[in-house]
């Protein structure tokens, strides 16, 4: 059987009761939502600037987007690893 969809109240309660979000004095959620996109933008800009000297503009844009997209998983994994490691101390 399918579980019923959670309402907004249940999702908020789950986040509030989660001890992982209490790290860094409660700023963990803010830092996660701000630093990960900024890091992705920086990766895109660095790769785009590096490849622009070697390839055409269209191909550089595509490859930069591909590298940035492929880096999302490792960045989120690293953030999760650091959060688990910090919680264990």
N, C-alpha and C positions, 0 to 999 in steps of 0.2 A: 504494500500500500504506500501511496505517496504521503509524505508529511505535509501538513497544511503549511502554506506560506506564512513566514513570520511577519508580524506587523511591525510598525516602526517602534512601538514601545518595547517589544521583546528584543529588537536589535540594539536599541539604546541601552537597555538593561544589561545585555550581554557584554557590551563594550565597557560600561561603567564598572561592572563586577569583574572584569578581566584584569588580573594583577600585572599583565605585561604592559598595560598602558599607564601604569603608575610610575614607570621609570622616568628618570630625569625630572622629577618633580611635577609630573603631569604634562610636560612639554614633548613627550615622545611622539604623540600623534601629530602635533603641529610640525615638529622637525621632519617626521617621515613624509608628510604631505608637501612640505616645501623643499626639502633637500633632494629628494629623489627626482622630481621634475627638473630642478636646476642642474643636477648632475647629468641628466639625460640631454639637456640642452647644450651643456658644455661639451659633452662627448660628440654630439652632432656637429657643433661648430669647429671643434678641433679636427675631426675627420674630414669635414668639408674643406676646411682651409688647407689641410695637408694634400688632399687629392686634387684640388683645383689646379695645382701647378702641373699635374701629370695627365689628367683626363679632361674630356669635354664637360661642360657645365651640367648637361642633363645626366650623364653617367655618374658624375660626382654626386649629384643630388640623390640619385637612386642608391648608390653604394653607401652614402652617409646615412640615409634612412634605414638601410638594411643593417648596418653595423649598430646603429642606435637601437633598433628593435631587438636585435640579438643580445644586446647588453642589458635589457630590462630584467630578464630572469636572474642572471648573476648578481645584479645590484640588489634586487629584492631578497635573494638568498643570503647575500652578505649582511644585509640589514637584519634579517631574521636570526642569522648566526650570532651577530653581535648582541642582539637583544636577549637571546637565550643565554649567551655567555655572561652577560652582565647580570641577568637575573639569578644565575647560579652562585654568584659571589655573595 
